Amino acid sequence: ISSSVGTVINPFYKTRRGFIFARARLTVRDGRWYYEGVMRTVTINNYIIANPDICHGKPVIKGTRVMVWQILEMLENGASVKEILDAFPSLTIAHVKAALSYAADLTKGSEYVLLKV
């Protein structure tokens, strides 16, 4: 297989200051895809970050590998805040509130735009 190179826009993250797009360069060598891009941490709020090196770039609680979707999914399934804090001892109530705030920010009105990649 010959080498081919392309630019891909990874899923974006909405912050209070606007949208941040992470650009990456994907190359194919010997039939395998390699990610070559700018590795930078995106600060979403005081408690949530996203970094391509941590949990594949999913939003996580800063200083942990607890992904925001895990907290939201537990809440969706009826878990109490106490149960979440018991499951993830490194979290505080402020972390759970930050996850809810992030979810609310993403779903507000017409600010949110879905891109198909």
Protein Blocks (a to p, Z undefined) as FASTA:
>chain_A
ZZddddddddddddfkbccddddddddeehiacdddddddddfblmbccdfkggghpacd
ehiacdfklmmmmmmnopafklmmmmmmmbcfklmmmmmmmmmmmmgcjlbccddZZ
